[in-house]
């Protein structure tokens, strides 16, 4: 990690989200907040072009909860959702628009669905073939 990312506050992060929404001319942007960089890399292969996956810069699942509980209008947009692991949280304690996965990690849970796994592998294979120009 670099020092700029390490020193960002939740207010800085929300301001960055606001900039993303401000540049969304056609109003189709959706934002998915996740815990880690592995989640971002994985999700980017599955999401449509108008969906941006962002890693919460601090605190993992606790950072997600903190940000989603903020009263800031950017965070309260219905186009902002978060996905985090279930761990030991009670579902009744979740902020709105926070979704849980129950596998050991987000990637495992998603790939347990055969249709999603098949599409994911097709995308990866096509990307590799395109790089190889086959």
C-alpha positions, 0 to 999 in steps of 0.5 A: 500500500502507498502512503496516500491510500493509507492516510485517506479518511472515510470523508476523503473516500466519500468525496472520491465517490462523489466525484465519480457520480459527478462525472456520470453524465447519463446517470447510469453509474452504480458503485459496489464497495468491497473489503479488499483489493482481491475482491475488486480484481475479481469483481471487475471481471464480472460487472457491467461497464457502468458498475464501479467496484471500490475497495474501502480504504480502511477497516475492511468490513468495519470500514464498509459498515462505517461508510454505509452508516454515514448520512452523506447524500453520496453514500445514501444513494440507492446506486451505492451498495456494499458486499462484505463477509458475514463473520459473526454479525447479526443481520439486523445490525447491518446498514441498509444496502449491505449484502453478506456472503457466507463463503470463506471469501467473495470469490468462492461464494460467487464461483459456487454458482455454476452459471457465474463460474462458467461466464467468468471462465469464458471471459478469462479464456477470451482475454487470454486468447485475445492477448495471444491473438489467437 
